[in-house]
């Protein structure tokens, strides 16, 4: 309720509640601090990225994305290494919200993740961020074993339109997956329209 009403005078009490013994109270306090936009709570929220409760960790990740502080990129990046898939997915979403070169670099590392869906998310996030600097790494996934990853690559190359995308997109037109072919053709049309 305090978060929904954006009651800023409640921030000190909410920061204390982040350390409550009750996990439900911890994640609700974190959520409220994020909604309020309490930048002063960032260190306390970052500390909860290693909370024993999974929901608390998820809410901490989400709140840091909402707060959007570039200082939160390094602790979020650490979660991309060996965390459960749900944690890694939410981390990519928050890094995308934060934006900037450090967030792009962190998400780019997720392009080699073991999970197909997470690689797809990483490609889509980088395209959404207009991260032209990540185009060369994205192109490496054009022959990925997952059709969803390949499809995302074709779409991303159309968005980022790097000079060397045409050859990969032409190859994508003959992919064995309908969606990959569709995205390759659509991206080629975008490149042609841009000339």
Protein Blocks (a to p, Z undefined) as FASTA:
>chain_A
ZZmnopaklmmmmmmmmmpmblklmmmmmmmmmmnopaklmmmmmmmmmgfblklmmmmm
mmmmmnopaklmmmmmmmmmmgcfklmmmmmmmmmmngpjklmmmmmmmmmpfblklmmm
mmmmmmmnopaklmmmmmmmmmgfblklmmmmmmmmmmnopaklmmmmmmmmmpcbfklm
mmmmmmmmmmmmmZZ
